[in-house]
Amino acid sequence: MEPRFLLMADVAEQLNVSTSQVYHMVRSGELPAIKVGGRGQWRIERSKLEEYIERKYAETAEWVRSNPLVEPDLD
């Protein structure tokens, strides 16, 4: 069984980004997370990460629709 919560380093590895980029996504509210323990360590729920990824796919698809690839004129 997979753990419910992920470390920031785990999320960084899955998204192939740096831990500091994950920290920024969390602190900006882009990626929901919680602070746990006396030292306030960040944890990201696996389901929230999956929702984030799906949201990014939707945003990217919208961006692609709004910014069509224009073929260069070969004439």
Distance bins in CASP14 RR format, pairs under 12 A and 6 or more apart:
PFRMAT RR
TARGET T0000
AUTHOR 0000-0000-0000
RMODE 2
METHOD distances of the structure
MODEL  1
1 46 0 0 0 0 0 1 0 0 0 0 0
2 10 0 0 0 0 0 1 0 0 0 0 0
2 14 0 0 0 0 0 1 0 0 0 0 0
2 45 0 0 0 0 0 1 0 0 0 0 0
2 46 1 0 0 1 0 0 0 0 0 0 0
2 47 0 0 0 0 0 1 0 0 0 0 0
2 49 0 0 0 0 0 1 0 0 0 0 0
2 50 0 0 0 0 0 1 0 0 0 0 0
3 10 0 0 0 0 1 0 0 0 0 0 0
3 43 0 0 0 0 1 0 0 0 0 0 0
3 44 0 0 0 0 0 1 0 0 0 0 0
3 45 0 0 0 0 1 0 0 0 0 0 0
3 46 1 0 0 1 0 0 0 0 0 0 0
3 47 0 0 0 0 0 1 0 0 0 0 0
3 49 0 0 0 0 0 1 0 0 0 0 0
4 34 0 0 0 0 0 1 0 0 0 0 0
4 36 0 0 0 0 0 1 0 0 0 0 0
4 43 0 0 0 0 1 0 0 0 0 0 0
4 44 0 0 0 0 0 1 0 0 0 0 0
4 45 1 0 0 1 0 0 0 0 0 0 0
4 46 1 0 0 1 0 0 0 0 0 0 0
4 47 0 0 0 0 1 0 0 0 0 0 0
4 48 0 0 0 0 0 1 0 0 0 0 0
4 49 0 0 0 0 0 1 0 0 0 0 0
4 50 0 0 0 0 0 1 0 0 0 0 0
5 11 0 0 0 0 0 1 0 0 0 0 0
5 32 0 0 0 0 0 1 0 0 0 0 0
5 33 0 0 0 0 1 0 0 0 0 0 0
5 34 1 0 0 1 0 0 0 0 0 0 0
5 35 0 0 0 0 0 1 0 0 0 0 0
5 36 1 0 0 1 0 0 0 0 0 0 0
5 37 0 0 0 0 0 1 0 0 0 0 0
5 41 0 0 0 0 0 1 0 0 0 0 0
5 42 0 0 0 0 1 0 0 0 0 0 0
5 43 1 0 1 0 0 0 0 0 0 0 0
5 44 1 0 0 1 0 0 0 0 0 0 0
5 45 1 0 1 0 0 0 0 0 0 0 0
5 46 1 0 0 1 0 0 0 0 0 0 0
5 47 0 0 0 0 1 0 0 0 0 0 0
5 48 0 0 0 0 1 0 0 0 0 0 0
5 49 0 0 0 0 1 0 0 0 0 0 0
6 12 0 0 0 0 1 0 0 0 0 0 0
6 13 0 0 0 0 1 0 0 0 0 0 0
6 14 1 0 0 1 0 0 0 0 0 0 0
6 15 0 0 0 0 0 1 0 0 0 0 0
6 19 0 0 0 0 0 1 0 0 0 0 0
6 22 0 0 0 0 1 0 0 0 0 0 0
6 26 0 0 0 0 0 1 0 0 0 0 0
6 31 0 0 0 0 0 1 0 0 0 0 0
6 33 0 0 0 0 1 0 0 0 0 0 0
6 34 0 0 0 0 0 1 0 0 0 0 0
6 41 0 0 0 0 0 1 0 0 0 0 0
6 42 0 0 0 0 1 0 0 0 0 0 0
6 43 1 0 0 1 0 0 0 0 0 0 0
6 44 1 0 1 0 0 0 0 0 0 0 0
6 45 1 0 0 1 0 0 0 0 0 0 0
6 46 1 0 1 0 0 0 0 0 0 0 0
6 47 0 0 0 0 0 1 0 0 0 0 0
6 48 0 0 0 0 1 0 0 0 0 0 0
6 49 1 0 0 1 0 0 0 0 0 0 0
6 50 0 0 0 0 0 1 0 0 0 0 0
6 52 0 0 0 0 0 1 0 0 0 0 0
7 13 0 0 0 0 1 0 0 0 0 0 0
7 14 0 0 0 0 0 1 0 0 0 0 0
7 19 0 0 0 0 1 0 0 0 0 0 0
7 22 0 0 0 0 1 0 0 0 0 0 0
7 23 0 0 0 0 0 1 0 0 0 0 0
7 26 0 0 0 0 0 1 0 0 0 0 0
7 33 0 0 0 0 0 1 0 0 0 0 0
7 36 0 0 0 0 0 1 0 0 0 0 0
7 41 1 0 0 1 0 0 0 0 0 0 0
7 42 1 0 0 1 0 0 0 0 0 0 0
7 43 1 0 0 1 0 0 0 0 0 0 0
7 44 1 0 0 1 0 0 0 0 0 0 0
7 45 0 0 0 0 0 1 0 0 0 0 0
7 46 0 0 0 0 0 1 0 0 0 0 0
7 49 0 0 0 0 0 1 0 0 0 0 0
8 14 0 0 0 0 0 1 0 0 0 0 0
8 15 0 0 0 0 0 1 0 0 0 0 0
8 17 0 0 0 0 0 1 0 0 0 0 0
8 18 0 0 0 0 1 0 0 0 0 0 0
8 19 1 0 1 0 0 0 0 0 0 0 0
8 20 0 0 0 0 1 0 0 0 0 0 0
8 21 0 0 0 0 1 0 0 0 0 0 0
8 22 1 0 1 0 0 0 0 0 0 0 0
8 23 1 0 0 1 0 0 0 0 0 0 0
8 24 0 0 0 0 0 1 0 0 0 0 0
8 25 0 0 0 0 1 0 0 0 0 0 0
8 26 1 0 0 1 0 0 0 0 0 0 0
8 27 0 0 0 0 0 1 0 0 0 0 0
8 31 0 0 0 0 1 0 0 0 0 0 0
8 33 1 0 0 1 0 0 0 0 0 0 0
8 34 0 0 0 0 0 1 0 0 0 0 0
8 35 0 0 0 0 0 1 0 0 0 0 0
8 40 0 0 0 0 0 1 0 0 0 0 0
8 41 0 0 0 0 1 0 0 0 0 0 0
8 42 1 0 1 0 0 0 0 0 0 0 0
8 43 0 0 0 0 1 0 0 0 0 0 0
8 44 1 0 0 1 0 0 0 0 0 0 0
8 49 0 0 0 0 0 1 0 0 0 0 0
9 15 0 0 0 0 0 1 0 0 0 0 0
9 17 0 0 0 0 0 1 0 0 0 0 0
9 18 0 0 0 0 1 0 0 0 0 0 0
9 19 1 0 1 0 0 0 0 0 0 0 0
9 20 0 0 0 0 0 1 0 0 0 0 0
9 21 0 0 0 0 0 1 0 0 0 0 0
9 22 0 0 0 0 1 0 0 0 0 0 0
9 23 0 0 0 0 0 1 0 0 0 0 0
9 41 0 0 0 0 0 1 0 0 0 0 0
9 42 0 0 0 0 0 1 0 0 0 0 0
9 43 0 0 0 0 0 1 0 0 0 0 0
9 44 0 0 0 0 0 1 0 0 0 0 0
10 17 0 0 0 0 0 1 0 0 0 0 0
10 19 0 0 0 0 1 0 0 0 0 0 0
10 22 0 0 0 0 1 0 0 0 0 0 0
10 33 0 0 0 0 0 1 0 0 0 0 0
10 42 0 0 0 0 0 1 0 0 0 0 0
10 43 0 0 0 0 1 0 0 0 0 0 0
10 44 1 0 0 1 0 0 0 0 0 0 0
10 45 0 0 0 0 0 1 0 0 0 0 0
10 46 0 0 0 0 1 0 0 0 0 0 0
10 49 0 0 0 0 1 0 0 0 0 0 0
11 17 0 0 0 0 1 0 0 0 0 0 0
11 18 0 0 0 0 0 1 0 0 0 0 0
11 19 0 0 0 0 1 0 0 0 0 0 0
11 20 0 0 0 0 0 1 0 0 0 0 0
11 21 0 0 0 0 1 0 0 0 0 0 0
11 22 1 0 1 0 0 0 0 0 0 0 0
11 23 0 0 0 0 1 0 0 0 0 0 0
11 24 0 0 0 0 0 1 0 0 0 0 0
11 25 0 0 0 0 1 0 0 0 0 0 0
11 26 0 0 0 0 1 0 0 0 0 0 0
11 30 0 0 0 0 0 1 0 0 0 0 0
11 31 1 0 0 1 0 0 0 0 0 0 0
11 32 0 0 0 0 0 1 0 0 0 0 0
11 33 0 0 0 0 1 0 0 0 0 0 0
11 42 0 0 0 0 1 0 0 0 0 0 0
11 43 0 0 0 0 1 0 0 0 0 0 0
11 44 1 0 1 0 0 0 0 0 0 0 0
11 45 0 0 0 0 0 1 0 0 0 0 0
11 46 0 0 0 0 1 0 0 0 0 0 0
11 48 0 0 0 0 1 0 0 0 0 0 0
11 49 1 0 1 0 0 0 0 0 0 0 0
11 50 0 0 0 0 0 1 0 0 0 0 0
11 52 0 0 0 0 1 0 0 0 0 0 0
11 53 0 0 0 0 0 1 0 0 0 0 0
12 18 1 0 1 0 0 0 0 0 0 0 0
12 19 1 0 1 0 0 0 0 0 0 0 0
12 20 0 0 0 0 1 0 0 0 0 0 0
12 21 1 0 0 1 0 0 0 0 0 0 0
12 22 1 0 1 0 0 0 0 0 0 0 0
12 23 0 0 0 0 1 0 0 0 0 0 0
12 24 0 0 0 0 0 1 0 0 0 0 0
12 25 0 0 0 0 1 0 0 0 0 0 0
12 26 0 0 0 0 0 1 0 0 0 0 0
12 31 0 0 0 0 0 1 0 0 0 0 0
12 42 0 0 0 0 0 1 0 0 0 0 0
12 44 0 0 0 0 0 1 0 0 0 0 0
12 49 0 0 0 0 0 1 0 0 0 0 0
13 19 0 0 0 0 1 0 0 0 0 0 0
13 21 0 0 0 0 0 1 0 0 0 0 0
13 22 0 0 0 0 1 0 0 0 0 0 0
13 49 0 0 0 0 0 1 0 0 0 0 0
14 22 0 0 0 0 1 0 0 0 0 0 0
14 31 0 0 0 0 0 1 0 0 0 0 0
14 44 0 0 0 0 1 0 0 0 0 0 0
14 46 0 0 0 0 1 0 0 0 0 0 0
14 49 1 0 0 1 0 0 0 0 0 0 0
14 50 0 0 0 0 0 1 0 0 0 0 0
14 52 0 0 0 0 0 1 0 0 0 0 0
14 53 0 0 0 0 1 0 0 0 0 0 0
15 21 1 0 0 1 0 0 0 0 0 0 0
15 22 1 0 0 1 0 0 0 0 0 0 0
15 25 0 0 0 0 1 0 0 0 0 0 0
15 30 0 0 0 0 0 1 0 0 0 0 0
15 31 0 0 0 0 1 0 0 0 0 0 0
15 44 0 0 0 0 0 1 0 0 0 0 0
15 49 0 0 0 0 1 0 0 0 0 0 0
15 50 0 0 0 0 0 1 0 0 0 0 0
15 52 0 0 0 0 1 0 0 0 0 0 0
15 53 0 0 0 0 1 0 0 0 0 0 0
15 56 0 0 0 0 1 0 0 0 0 0 0
16 22 0 0 0 0 0 1 0 0 0 0 0
16 53 0 0 0 0 0 1 0 0 0 0 0
17 23 0 0 0 0 0 1 0 0 0 0 0
17 24 0 0 0 0 1 0 0 0 0 0 0
17 25 0 0 0 0 1 0 0 0 0 0 0
17 31 0 0 0 0 0 1 0 0 0 0 0
17 52 0 0 0 0 0 1 0 0 0 0 0
17 56 0 0 0 0 0 1 0 0 0 0 0
18 24 0 0 0 0 1 0 0 0 0 0 0
18 25 0 0 0 0 0 1 0 0 0 0 0
19 25 0 0 0 0 0 1 0 0 0 0 0
19 26 0 0 0 0 0 1 0 0 0 0 0
19 42 0 0 0 0 1 0 0 0 0 0 0
19 44 0 0 0 0 0 1 0 0 0 0 0
20 26 0 0 0 0 0 1 0 0 0 0 0
20 27 0 0 0 0 0 1 0 0 0 0 0
21 27 0 0 0 0 0 1 0 0 0 0 0
21 28 0 0 0 0 0 1 0 0 0 0 0
21 30 0 0 0 0 0 1 0 0 0 0 0
21 31 0 0 0 0 1 0 0 0 0 0 0
22 28 0 0 0 0 0 1 0 0 0 0 0
22 29 0 0 0 0 0 1 0 0 0 0 0
22 30 0 0 0 0 1 0 0 0 0 0 0
22 31 1 0 0 1 0 0 0 0 0 0 0
22 33 0 0 0 0 1 0 0 0 0 0 0
22 42 0 0 0 0 1 0 0 0 0 0 0
22 43 0 0 0 0 0 1 0 0 0 0 0
22 44 1 0 0 1 0 0 0 0 0 0 0
22 49 0 0 0 0 1 0 0 0 0 0 0
22 52 0 0 0 0 0 1 0 0 0 0 0
23 29 0 0 0 0 0 1 0 0 0 0 0
23 30 0 0 0 0 0 1 0 0 0 0 0
23 31 0 0 0 0 1 0 0 0 0 0 0
23 33 0 0 0 0 1 0 0 0 0 0 0
23 35 0 0 0 0 0 1 0 0 0 0 0
23 41 0 0 0 0 0 1 0 0 0 0 0
23 42 1 0 0 1 0 0 0 0 0 0 0
23 44 0 0 0 0 0 1 0 0 0 0 0
24 30 0 0 0 0 1 0 0 0 0 0 0
24 31 0 0 0 0 1 0 0 0 0 0 0
24 33 0 0 0 0 0 1 0 0 0 0 0
24 42 0 0 0 0 0 1 0 0 0 0 0
25 31 1 0 1 0 0 0 0 0 0 0 0
25 32 0 0 0 0 1 0 0 0 0 0 0
25 33 0 0 0 0 1 0 0 0 0 0 0
25 42 0 0 0 0 0 1 0 0 0 0 0
25 44 0 0 0 0 1 0 0 0 0 0 0
25 48 0 0 0 0 0 1 0 0 0 0 0
25 49 0 0 0 0 0 1 0 0 0 0 0
25 52 1 0 0 1 0 0 0 0 0 0 0
25 53 0 0 0 0 0 1 0 0 0 0 0
25 55 0 0 0 0 0 1 0 0 0 0 0
25 56 0 0 0 0 0 1 0 0 0 0 0
26 32 1 0 0 1 0 0 0 0 0 0 0
26 33 1 0 1 0 0 0 0 0 0 0 0
26 34 0 0 0 0 1 0 0 0 0 0 0
26 35 0 0 0 0 1 0 0 0 0 0 0
26 41 0 0 0 0 0 1 0 0 0 0 0
26 42 1 0 1 0 0 0 0 0 0 0 0
26 43 0 0 0 0 1 0 0 0 0 0 0
26 44 1 0 0 1 0 0 0 0 0 0 0
26 45 0 0 0 0 0 1 0 0 0 0 0
26 48 0 0 0 0 0 1 0 0 0 0 0
26 49 0 0 0 0 0 1 0 0 0 0 0
26 52 0 0 0 0 0 1 0 0 0 0 0
27 33 0 0 0 0 1 0 0 0 0 0 0
27 35 0 0 0 0 0 1 0 0 0 0 0
27 42 0 0 0 0 1 0 0 0 0 0 0
29 42 0 0 0 0 0 1 0 0 0 0 0
29 44 0 0 0 0 0 1 0 0 0 0 0
29 48 0 0 0 0 0 1 0 0 0 0 0
29 52 0 0 0 0 0 1 0 0 0 0 0
30 44 0 0 0 0 0 1 0 0 0 0 0
30 48 0 0 0 0 0 1 0 0 0 0 0
30 49 0 0 0 0 0 1 0 0 0 0 0
30 51 0 0 0 0 0 1 0 0 0 0 0
30 52 1 0 0 1 0 0 0 0 0 0 0
30 53 0 0 0 0 0 1 0 0 0 0 0
30 55 0 0 0 0 1 0 0 0 0 0 0
30 56 0 0 0 0 1 0 0 0 0 0 0
30 59 0 0 0 0 0 1 0 0 0 0 0
31 42 0 0 0 0 1 0 0 0 0 0 0
31 43 0 0 0 0 0 1 0 0 0 0 0
31 44 1 0 0 1 0 0 0 0 0 0 0
31 45 0 0 0 0 0 1 0 0 0 0 0
31 48 1 0 0 1 0 0 0 0 0 0 0
31 49 1 0 0 1 0 0 0 0 0 0 0
31 50 0 0 0 0 0 1 0 0 0 0 0
31 51 0 0 0 0 1 0 0 0 0 0 0
31 52 1 0 1 0 0 0 0 0 0 0 0
31 53 0 0 0 0 1 0 0 0 0 0 0
31 55 0 0 0 0 1 0 0 0 0 0 0
31 56 0 0 0 0 1 0 0 0 0 0 0
32 42 0 0 0 0 0 1 0 0 0 0 0
32 43 0 0 0 0 0 1 0 0 0 0 0
32 44 1 0 0 1 0 0 0 0 0 0 0
32 45 1 0 0 1 0 0 0 0 0 0 0
32 46 0 0 0 0 0 1 0 0 0 0 0
32 47 0 0 0 0 1 0 0 0 0 0 0
32 48 1 0 1 0 0 0 0 0 0 0 0
32 49 0 0 0 0 1 0 0 0 0 0 0
32 50 0 0 0 0 0 1 0 0 0 0 0
32 51 0 0 0 0 1 0 0 0 0 0 0
32 52 1 0 0 1 0 0 0 0 0 0 0
32 55 0 0 0 0 0 1 0 0 0 0 0
33 40 0 0 0 0 0 1 0 0 0 0 0
33 41 0 0 0 0 0 1 0 0 0 0 0
33 42 1 0 1 0 0 0 0 0 0 0 0
33 43 1 0 0 1 0 0 0 0 0 0 0
33 44 1 0 1 0 0 0 0 0 0 0 0
33 45 1 0 0 1 0 0 0 0 0 0 0
33 46 0 0 0 0 0 1 0 0 0 0 0
33 48 1 0 0 1 0 0 0 0 0 0 0
33 49 0 0 0 0 1 0 0 0 0 0 0
33 52 0 0 0 0 0 1 0 0 0 0 0
34 40 0 0 0 0 1 0 0 0 0 0 0
34 41 0 0 0 0 1 0 0 0 0 0 0
34 42 1 0 0 1 0 0 0 0 0 0 0
34 43 1 0 1 0 0 0 0 0 0 0 0
34 44 0 0 0 0 1 0 0 0 0 0 0
34 45 1 0 0 1 0 0 0 0 0 0 0
34 48 0 0 0 0 1 0 0 0 0 0 0
35 41 1 0 0 1 0 0 0 0 0 0 0
35 42 1 0 1 0 0 0 0 0 0 0 0
35 43 1 0 0 1 0 0 0 0 0 0 0
35 44 0 0 0 0 0 1 0 0 0 0 0
36 42 0 0 0 0 1 0 0 0 0 0 0
36 43 1 0 1 0 0 0 0 0 0 0 0
36 44 0 0 0 0 0 1 0 0 0 0 0
36 45 0 0 0 0 0 1 0 0 0 0 0
37 43 0 0 0 0 1 0 0 0 0 0 0
42 48 0 0 0 0 0 1 0 0 0 0 0
43 49 0 0 0 0 0 1 0 0 0 0 0
44 50 0 0 0 0 0 1 0 0 0 0 0
44 51 0 0 0 0 0 1 0 0 0 0 0
44 52 0 0 0 0 1 0 0 0 0 0 0
44 53 0 0 0 0 0 1 0 0 0 0 0
45 51 0 0 0 0 1 0 0 0 0 0 0
45 52 0 0 0 0 0 1 0 0 0 0 0
46 52 0 0 0 0 0 1 0 0 0 0 0
46 53 0 0 0 0 0 1 0 0 0 0 0
47 53 0 0 0 0 0 1 0 0 0 0 0
47 54 0 0 0 0 0 1 0 0 0 0 0
48 54 0 0 0 0 0 1 0 0 0 0 0
48 55 0 0 0 0 0 1 0 0 0 0 0
49 55 0 0 0 0 0 1 0 0 0 0 0
49 56 0 0 0 0 0 1 0 0 0 0 0
50 56 0 0 0 0 0 1 0 0 0 0 0
50 57 0 0 0 0 0 1 0 0 0 0 0
51 57 0 0 0 0 0 1 0 0 0 0 0
51 58 0 0 0 0 0 1 0 0 0 0 0
52 58 0 0 0 0 0 1 0 0 0 0 0
52 59 0 0 0 0 0 1 0 0 0 0 0
53 59 0 0 0 0 0 1 0 0 0 0 0
53 60 0 0 0 0 0 1 0 0 0 0 0
54 60 0 0 0 0 0 1 0 0 0 0 0
54 61 0 0 0 0 0 1 0 0 0 0 0
55 61 0 0 0 0 0 1 0 0 0 0 0
55 62 0 0 0 0 0 1 0 0 0 0 0
56 62 0 0 0 0 0 1 0 0 0 0 0
56 63 0 0 0 0 0 1 0 0 0 0 0
57 63 0 0 0 0 0 1 0 0 0 0 0
57 64 0 0 0 0 0 1 0 0 0 0 0
58 64 0 0 0 0 0 1 0 0 0 0 0
58 65 0 0 0 0 0 1 0 0 0 0 0
59 65 0 0 0 0 0 1 0 0 0 0 0
59 66 0 0 0 0 0 1 0 0 0 0 0
60 66 0 0 0 0 0 1 0 0 0 0 0
60 67 0 0 0 0 0 1 0 0 0 0 0
61 67 0 0 0 0 0 1 0 0 0 0 0
63 69 0 0 0 0 0 1 0 0 0 0 0
END
